[in-house]
């Protein structure tokens, strides 16, 4: 599997799931959803034709994302660093 780039937007969505939220399947890119499903970290919930995602193990997901994408930083610290250092970023303004 090719290594994809974790954007701040995707990281924020994962952060929401780490906090216990369930997300509609349409909001999470299929490549990261598939990766987390294959690792056994994500479950699919169905209500009729609508599907949503929920994390199975938040602790293991934090560790996996940290090892694979954020260099061990927490998602909140990584998102902040991404926002500060991206070209055209304005660290003194909210997203």
TAJO-V418032 format. One record per residue. N is the residue number from 1. RES is the residue in one letter. PHI is phi as a letter, one per 40 degrees, with the letter a starting at -180 (999 if undefined). PSI is psi as a letter, one per 20 degrees, with the letter a starting at -180 (* if undefined). NEAR is the number of other ideal C-beta (glycine too) atoms within 12 Angstrom. Layout:
n=N res=RES phi=PHI psi=PSI near=NEAR
n=N res=RES phi=PHI psi=PSI near=NEAR
This chain:
n=1 res=X phi=999 psi=p near=10
n=2 res=X phi=c psi=q near=7
n=3 res=X phi=c psi=o near=10
n=4 res=X phi=c psi=r near=16
n=5 res=X phi=c psi=p near=17
n=6 res=X phi=c psi=o near=30
n=7 res=X phi=c psi=r near=20
n=8 res=X phi=c psi=h near=26
n=9 res=X phi=c psi=g near=20
n=10 res=X phi=c psi=g near=30
n=11 res=X phi=c psi=g near=35
n=12 res=X phi=c psi=h near=25
n=13 res=X phi=c psi=g near=31
n=14 res=X phi=c psi=h near=40
n=15 res=X phi=d psi=g near=28
n=16 res=X phi=c psi=g near=25
n=17 res=X phi=c psi=h near=35
n=18 res=X phi=c psi=h near=31
n=19 res=X phi=c psi=j near=18
n=20 res=X phi=h psi=i near=12
n=21 res=X phi=c psi=q near=19
n=22 res=X phi=b psi=p near=24
n=23 res=X phi=b psi=q near=31
n=24 res=X phi=d psi=q near=21
n=25 res=X phi=c psi=h near=27
n=26 res=X phi=c psi=i near=14
n=27 res=X phi=c psi=i near=22
n=28 res=X phi=b psi=p near=33
n=29 res=X phi=d psi=q near=22
n=30 res=X phi=c psi=h near=17
n=31 res=X phi=c psi=g near=18
n=32 res=X phi=c psi=h near=34
n=33 res=X phi=c psi=g near=30
n=34 res=X phi=c psi=g near=19
n=35 res=X phi=c psi=g near=27
n=36 res=X phi=c psi=h near=37
n=37 res=X phi=c psi=g near=22
n=38 res=X phi=c psi=h near=13
n=39 res=X phi=c psi=i near=22
n=40 res=X phi=g psi=k near=14
n=41 res=X phi=b psi=i near=29
n=42 res=X phi=b psi=q near=34
n=43 res=X phi=b psi=q near=22
n=44 res=X phi=b psi=p near=22
n=45 res=X phi=b psi=p near=18
n=46 res=X phi=b psi=p near=14
n=47 res=X phi=b psi=n near=11
n=48 res=X phi=g psi=c near=7
n=49 res=X phi=c psi=i near=9
n=50 res=X phi=c psi=p near=15
n=51 res=X phi=b psi=q near=22
n=52 res=X phi=b psi=r near=24
n=53 res=X phi=b psi=q near=33
n=54 res=X phi=a psi=q near=28
n=55 res=X phi=c psi=q near=34
n=56 res=X phi=c psi=g near=21
n=57 res=X phi=b psi=n near=18
n=58 res=X phi=c psi=g near=23
n=59 res=X phi=c psi=g near=13
n=60 res=X phi=c psi=h near=18
n=61 res=X phi=c psi=g near=34
n=62 res=X phi=d psi=g near=29
n=63 res=X phi=c psi=g near=19
n=64 res=X phi=c psi=g near=28
n=65 res=X phi=c psi=g near=35
n=66 res=X phi=c psi=g near=23
n=67 res=X phi=c psi=h near=14
n=68 res=X phi=c psi=h near=24
n=69 res=X phi=b psi=h near=29
n=70 res=X phi=b psi=j near=28
n=71 res=X phi=g psi=k near=15
n=72 res=X phi=g psi=i near=15
n=73 res=X phi=c psi=q near=19
n=74 res=X phi=c psi=q near=20
n=75 res=X phi=c psi=g near=32
n=76 res=X phi=c psi=g near=22
n=77 res=X phi=c psi=h near=19
n=78 res=X phi=c psi=g near=28
n=79 res=X phi=c psi=g near=30
n=80 res=X phi=c psi=g near=22
n=81 res=X phi=c psi=g near=19
n=82 res=X phi=c psi=g near=27
n=83 res=X phi=c psi=g near=24
n=84 res=X phi=c psi=h near=18
n=85 res=X phi=b psi=j near=14
n=86 res=X phi=c psi=q near=17
n=87 res=X phi=d psi=p near=8
n=88 res=X phi=g psi=j near=9
n=89 res=X phi=c psi=q near=17
n=90 res=X phi=b psi=n near=12
n=91 res=X phi=c psi=i near=14
n=92 res=X phi=c psi=i near=8
n=93 res=X phi=b psi=q near=9
n=94 res=X phi=c psi=q near=8
n=95 res=X phi=c psi=* near=16
